[in-house]
Amino acid sequence: VQLQAYGGGLVQPGGSLRLSCAASGFTLDDYTLGWFRQAPGKEREGVSCISSPSGARTYYADSVKGRFAVSRDNTKNTAYLQMTSLKLEDTAVYYCAAASSRLSPYSACNINMPDYWGQGTLVTVSS
């Protein structure tokens, strides 16, 4: 069972990146999926989560609302986080995670610990 997050990198303020999270060993459509981030010296933050199986419901942290978009493609067993209008404060290691499908996106991002975590991918926003 493995989650692999990728797509991070260095981007200028105002730029865009798309993160991907690919699963192996299990089927993502059975899980509520989430993106989390941790900046240096700060606690981990739930950025965005998406419901199972279709992604009809989503949650976004206030800090990214209107700039980030979460999605999932169950046929590819992959989740995505499209990040636009990136700010310096978006700099962090981003993690994807899979939680019980019983959890709402809000709960998965803020209350209950996901079952599976991927390794992080670093996003650096800098001029």
C-alpha positions as CSV (number, residue, x, y, z in Angstrom):
1,V,0.0,0.0,0.0
2,Q,1.6,3.2,-1.1
3,L,0.8,6.8,-2.0
4,Q,3.2,8.7,-4.1
5,A,2.9,12.5,-4.3
6,Y,4.8,14.4,-7.0
7,G,4.8,17.6,-8.9
8,G,6.4,20.0,-6.5
9,G,9.1,22.5,-7.4
10,L,10.2,26.1,-7.4
11,V,7.7,28.6,-8.7
12,Q,7.5,32.4,-8.6
13,P,4.7,34.2,-6.8
14,G,1.6,34.2,-8.9
15,G,2.6,31.0,-10.6
16,S,0.9,27.6,-10.8
17,L,1.7,24.0,-10.0
18,R,-0.2,20.8,-10.2
19,L,0.5,18.1,-7.6
20,S,-0.4,14.5,-8.3
21,C,-0.9,11.7,-5.9
22,A,-0.8,8.1,-7.3
23,A,-1.8,5.1,-5.3
24,S,-0.6,1.5,-5.6
25,G,-1.7,-1.5,-3.7
26,F,-5.2,-0.2,-3.1
27,T,-8.1,1.6,-4.8
28,L,-8.4,5.3,-4.1
29,D,-12.1,5.4,-4.9
30,D,-12.7,3.7,-1.6
31,Y,-11.2,6.6,0.3
32,T,-11.7,10.3,1.1
33,L,-8.5,11.9,-0.2
34,G,-6.7,14.9,1.2
35,W,-3.8,17.2,0.7
36,F,-1.9,18.5,3.7
37,R,1.1,20.7,4.0
38,Q,3.7,21.6,6.6
39,A,5.9,24.7,6.5
40,P,9.1,25.0,8.5
41,G,8.3,25.7,12.1
42,K,4.6,25.3,11.6
43,E,2.1,22.6,12.3
44,R,0.7,20.4,9.6
45,E,-2.4,21.9,7.9
46,G,-5.2,20.3,6.1
47,V,-5.3,22.1,2.7
48,S,-8.0,20.4,0.8
49,C,-9.9,17.2,0.9
50,I,-12.3,15.5,-1.5
51,S,-15.1,12.9,-0.9
52,S,-15.3,9.3,-2.0
53,P,-16.0,8.0,-4.6
54,S,-17.0,10.8,-7.1
55,G,-15.6,13.8,-5.4
56,A,-18.9,15.5,-5.1
57,R,-17.9,17.3,-1.9
58,T,-14.8,19.2,-1.2
59,Y,-13.2,21.2,1.6
60,Y,-10.6,24.0,1.3
61,A,-8.7,25.8,4.0
62,D,-9.5,29.5,4.0
63,S,-5.9,30.2,3.1
64,V,-6.3,28.5,-0.3
65,K,-9.9,28.9,-1.1
66,G,-10.4,30.3,-4.6
67,R,-6.8,29.5,-5.6
68,F,-6.5,25.7,-5.3
69,A,-8.7,23.0,-6.8
70,V,-8.7,19.4,-5.7
71,S,-9.8,16.6,-8.0
72,R,-9.6,12.9,-8.4
73,D,-9.5,10.5,-11.3
74,N,-10.4,7.0,-10.0
75,T,-9.7,5.5,-13.4
76,K,-6.1,6.5,-13.0
77,N,-6.1,5.9,-9.2
78,T,-4.8,9.4,-8.8
79,A,-5.7,12.6,-7.0
80,Y,-4.7,16.1,-8.0
81,L,-4.2,19.5,-6.4
82,Q,-4.1,22.4,-8.9
83,M,-2.5,25.4,-7.3
84,T,-2.8,28.8,-8.8
85,S,-1.9,32.3,-7.8
86,L,0.7,30.9,-5.5
87,K,2.0,33.0,-2.6
88,L,5.2,33.0,-0.6
89,E,3.3,31.5,2.3
90,D,2.3,28.5,0.3
91,T,5.8,27.3,0.6
92,A,5.7,23.9,2.4
93,V,6.1,20.2,2.0
94,Y,2.8,18.9,0.6
95,Y,1.5,15.5,1.5
96,C,-1.4,13.4,0.1
97,A,-3.4,11.1,2.3
98,A,-6.2,8.7,2.2
99,A,-8.9,8.5,4.9
100,S,-12.0,6.4,5.5
101,S,-14.8,7.0,3.0
102,R,-17.1,7.6,6.0
103,L,-15.3,10.8,6.7
104,S,-16.5,14.1,5.2
105,P,-13.8,16.1,3.5
106,Y,-13.9,18.6,6.4
107,S,-13.4,15.8,8.9
108,A,-10.6,14.2,7.0
109,C,-8.8,17.5,6.7
110,N,-9.3,18.8,10.2
111,I,-10.4,16.1,12.7
112,N,-9.6,12.5,11.9
113,M,-6.2,11.1,11.0
114,P,-6.0,9.6,7.6
115,D,-5.2,6.0,7.2
116,Y,-2.5,6.3,4.7
117,W,0.1,9.0,3.9
118,G,2.4,9.6,1.0
119,Q,5.8,11.0,1.2
120,G,5.9,14.8,0.8
121,T,6.7,16.9,-2.2
122,L,8.3,20.3,-1.7
123,V,6.7,23.4,-3.1
124,T,8.8,26.5,-2.9
125,V,7.3,29.8,-3.9
126,S,10.1,32.4,-4.3
127,S,11.0,35.3,-6.5
